[in-house]
């Protein structure tokens, strides 16, 4: 969701590139769950090959401040751990 917050709209292949550690099957499953929870929207364009884009819903955008705070904390936590090593 962080990538969708920052990029507004992303294609499946773009999400795969920024999340190389996740399999296509797992990414697809997670996107479907987020769509079912009304956090993202999936737009399919009638092209060959099909073009599919994902973006946050208005409801999903409400998480922006929370996700930003978690991201900032994660960065601070990494610095904290590196000082201990």
N, C-alpha and C positions, 0 to 999 in steps of 0.2 A: 504494500500500500504506500510505503514511503516513496517509491519510484513514481507511482501514479500521482501522488501529491505534488511532486516536483516537476513532472513532465506533462501533466494534465491527461494526455491520451497516449497509450502505447499499444503496439501490435504484439501479438503473441511471441513472435520471433525476437522482438526487442526485449521483452521480459525474460526470455530464455538467455539472452546475451548477458544481462545484468545479474542473472541468478543461475550461473552455470552449474552449481552444485545440486540443483533440483532437476529431477527427471521431467520429461515432457508430460508423462502420465500424472505425476504429483502436482505439477504446475497447473495442469488442466483441472484436476480435482479441486485444488485450492481456489482457483478462479471461479469455478462453478459454485462452490460453497459461499464465496464472497458475494456472488451475484444473487444467490438464494436469500442471503441475509440483507439484501438491498444496500450493500456497501459499494458495489461497482456495477457498471452497466456494460453490457457486451453488445457491440454494434457490428452486424454482418453486412458487408457490401456485396451486391450481386456482380462480382467480377470473376474472371478465371485467371489464376486460381482465386478462391474466395479471400477477401480481405476482411480481417476481424480486428476490431480495436476495442480496447478496454479503457474505461475512465471511471472516476469516482462519481457516485451519485451525490446529491446535495446532502443526504444523510451521512454518507461516508466522509464527506469533507468536514463534518463536525468533529472528526477525530484528529484533525490537523495539529492542533495545539498539543494534544496528548502524545501523538507520535513524535512531534518535534522535541518535546521534553524528554521522552524515552531515548531518542537518538542522541541528544546532548549528554544525557546521563551516561549512556553507553560509551561515548568518547571519553568522558571524564574517568569512567571506571577503567578503561583500558590504560589510561595514563597512570592511574593509581596502582594498577597491577604491575606496570612496567617499572615503577619506582621501587616496588618491593623486591623485584628480581635482582 
